[in-house]
Amino acid sequence: MRINFNVPPYTGKEMEYIKECVENQKICGDGAYTKKDNEWFEEKTGVSKCLLTTSCTHATEMSAILAGIKEGDEVIMPSYTFVSTANAFVLRGAKVVFVDIRPDTMNIDENLIEAAITPKTRAIVPVHYAGVGCEMDTIMDIAKRHNLFVIEDAAQGVMSTYKGKALGAIGDFGNYSFHETKNYSMGEGGALLLRDETYVNDAIIIREKGTNRTLYQLGKVDKYTWLQPGSSYLPSDMNAAYLYAQLQMADEINDARLQCYDRYMEAFRDMAEAGLIELPYVPKECVHNAHMFYIKCKDFEEREGLIKYLKANDILPASHYVPLHTSTAGLKYSRFNGEDKYTTKESLRLLRLPMYYNLTREDQDEVVMRVKEYYKAL
Ligand SMILES: Cc1ncc(COP(=O)(O)O)c(C=O)c1O
């Protein structure tokens, strides 16, 4: 395709930093760049600890272990999300309980959460879709009253805030993704944010195969040993080096994405006003990071027609999640509490347009022109 849906971010310094790791013969986990990345996020979000991980999937698995999720527990989340949000808990024997989303933000409907709580519920997992925050005050209040963990899936939420607080730093645990499709990338990677000190020591042990190897490396114990179940959740310092180049330019990347987003919003305003499409909505409590730009078509058929038209013109758009409760594994490991009023309907008409750092104005104009052309011909 001439205009791709995504191009991984690259700022220019990445290779220099990776080369430095190689030349210093420090390429395994928890090297100098991992430390720099962790500190960058701690400073930016105000959490007690950030631990770089091999993926957001793994950060969520760590969160599930830290929350002590076990066989028979229930965890509440939206069905409109990536499989990893659910997998982390299913792997620990929990049942996933889905509730409907809000059609305006595509985030979990905070007003439906309480009705899904049972004596088995242990956690709520809000997913900040498109980097737009969920209604966190309501969610935190419900969690407090019912003594539940809040684990934020902030895979798409780096640099976004809700009422001035960084997404991922509001709940007990927050999970970021640095997959190549995200605003800041290291190929594959993620981070676990720990709001309070309470879970820091356990998290460090779980991430290092359940051992106190980190203390050994700091010279605080003579030998390292197996203390509890864990896994290898720490990434190579070469990946961390790639990410650090982008963190140094985080504001530039964020500004460029927001400009691109605003241009789309401006260009499609007339179509939205004419009732042809719907545009994304950002609540006033939220500052977003322009992680994606989507439009909503009238229905599935109209969207599929648009996908076909754009592809025929060398432009690659993308639909998004197939609601998890309708999937093979979803049927086995989950239940949908209440009515699926919006999850399926809205997922079938949402279409993401090309959006990445360094998307040129000319290419963006062409995407807009082709979308308009399609609707004119309808
Ligand atoms: C909402 C959400 N959660 C989790 C993930 C998993 O992220 P990773 O690929 O870093 O494991 C993704 C990936 O796209 C996602 O969109």
The ligand as a MOL file (V3000), in Angstrom:
LIG
                    3D

  0  0  0     0  0            999 V3000
M  V30 BEGIN CTAB
M  V30 COUNTS 16 16 0 0 0
M  V30 BEGIN ATOM
M  V30 1 C -5.9110 -2.4310 24.7170 0
M  V30 2 C -4.6780 -3.2760 24.5280 0
M  V30 3 N -4.2210 -3.9980 25.5550 0
M  V30 4 C -3.1170 -4.7610 25.4510 0
M  V30 5 C -2.4250 -4.8410 24.2570 0
M  V30 6 C -1.2180 -5.7340 24.1850 0
M  V30 7 O -0.0360 -5.0140 23.9950 0
M  V30 8 P 1.3390 -5.7750 23.6510 0
M  V30 9 O 1.3200 -6.0430 22.1970 0
M  V30 10 O 2.4040 -4.7980 24.0600 0
M  V30 11 O 1.3720 -7.0010 24.4670 0
M  V30 12 C -2.8620 -4.1110 23.1600 0
M  V30 13 C -2.1280 -4.2190 21.8890 0
M  V30 14 O -2.4340 -3.6640 20.8920 0
M  V30 15 C -4.0220 -3.3050 23.2910 0
M  V30 16 O -4.5120 -2.6010 22.2660 0
M  V30 END ATOM
M  V30 BEGIN BOND
M  V30 1 1 1 2
M  V30 2 1 2 3
M  V30 3 2 2 15
M  V30 4 2 3 4
M  V30 5 1 4 5
M  V30 6 1 5 6
M  V30 7 2 5 12
M  V30 8 1 6 7
M  V30 9 1 7 8
M  V30 10 2 8 9
M  V30 11 1 8 10
M  V30 12 1 8 11
M  V30 13 1 12 13
M  V30 14 1 12 15
M  V30 15 2 13 14
M  V30 16 1 15 16
M  V30 END BOND
M  V30 END CTAB
M  END
